């Protein structure tokens, strides 16, 4: 998958009326996720990304210097992670940050080997891991926040306490 194909995969998941360009959302999620991961796991992911993504995946000089000094990955819970994505991508709500994060996580999982998908999940705190694990499971019939501004409920955040939604009834199953 090249850069354009990846961005198109993110854009398809975001939908045509999403508030920010897919590339801005991708860059924000990449940088926040990279900061959250152990440098070794971040490096594994980078090896599977198109070459053109190196600058988008890399972190700013302050965080990179902290990593070289042995400070390790940032410890962010799900809400802090989403707030950072919202700020970096200049999104209008946390709901938009959830939607952008899910879109990028799902596109990433399309290009990563199963081992790296599992290893990444293991490094994330439980609530954020739920978002990672549920990203690829978003069904096309599930509502998304379009127009932007609708709030997400817990089922979008990968909460272990909320079952996934059932598909809609097919026309044959609906009463006449």
N, C-alpha and C positions, 0 to 999 in steps of 0.2 A: 504494500500500500504506500503510495507516495503522499506528499503533503496535501495536495489538492483533494485526493480521495479521502484522506482522513478528515479534513475540514468539512467536506461534503457529508461524511458520515455523521459528524457532530451536528451539522446544520439540519439534516433530515430529522434527527431526534429533537432538536430545538423547535422545529416548526418554522413556517415562513414568517410568522408575525412576532418572533421573539425579540425582546427589547435591545439586544446587543449583538454585534457580529459574532459568528461562530468562532472566528480566530481569536477575538478578545477573551471569550469564555474559555477556550482551550488553553490559552496562555496562562490565564489566572489559575485554573485548576491544576495545570501542570506545575506551576511554581509553588503553589500551596501544598500539593501532594508531595513534591520533591523535598520540600523542607520538612515534611512530616515523616519521611522514610529514612531508614538507616542508609548511609551512603552506599553500602554494598548493594542493597535492593534497588536504590535509585539508579545505580549503574547498570544493573541487570535490565531494568526497564528501558534505559537509554539505548542499549544495544539493539533493541527491537523497534525503536522509533525510526522513521525516515531520517536520513542525514540532515535534512533541512530543519529538523526540530531541535537541534542541539541548543541553539540560543534560547528557544522558548522553554526548554526543559531546565536549563541551567538557572541558578539562583543569582541574586545580586551579590556584590562584593562583600557586604557586611556578613551575610549568612554564610557565604563560602569561607570567609576568614574564620568565623566561629567554628565551622566544621573542621578546618585545618588545625585549629587550636584544641580539638578533641571535645567540643561541646555537644556533639551528637545531634540527632534530629530534634525539631521543635515538638513539644508535647502539646498537641491541640485536641480538644474534644470536638465533637461534631459541630456544635454551635459556633465555636471559635473558627473552625475550618471554614464553615459556610460564610461567616462574617468576613473573613479574609478574602474569599472568592468574590463576595459581593463588592467589596471595596476595590479590589484589583481590576475587576471587569466593569466597574462602575454600573452595577445593576441596581434597580430600584427597590428590591425587596429580598428578604431571605428566601422566599418562595422561588424567585428567579434564580437565586444562587443554587438552590436545590436542583432545579431543573437543569441548569448549566452543568452542575457537577455530575448528575446522573448521565447526561448526554456524553460528556467527556469520558467518564468512567466506562460506560458501555463501549464506546469507540476504542478505548485503550484495550479493553478485554478482547476485542476482535483481533488484535494484532499480537497479543502476548501469549506465550505458551501457558498451558494449564498450571504448570509449576509456579511460574511467576505470578499468576493470578492468585493462587493460594498463598504464596509467600507474602504478597502485598497485603492480602486480607489479614493474615496473622499479625502483621505489624501495626494494624490500626486498632484504636480503642473500640470496644463493642458497638457503640452507637454509630460510629463512622464506618465500621466494618459492615454494619447492616446496610448502609447506603451503598457501599462498594458491592456487596453481594447481591443486592436487589436491582442494581442499575441495569443489568442486561435482561432482567425479567419484565421490564415495562412492556405492557401489552399495547398494541396499536389502538385498541378501543378504549383504553383508560383515558379519562380526561386529563388534560394538561393545562397549565395556567395560561391560556390564551383567550382573550387578550391578557397581557401581563398584569400581574397584581393580584390574581387569585391566590389564596393561601393554600399551602399543602397541609394535609393531615398526616398523622403518624404512619399511615400505610405507605406513603412515598419515602419515608425516611428509613425504611428497613427495620422497624421496631420488631423485636421477636414476639411481642405481645399482640400484634395485629396480623391476622391471616391475610394472605394476598386476596385481592378481589376476584370474584368469579366472572367468567366471560358473560356477555349479554346473551339472552336467549336467542336462539336462531328463529327465523320467521316461522318455521314449521312447528316450533314448540310454543309459540305465543297463542293464547286463546283468541278465537275469532268472534 
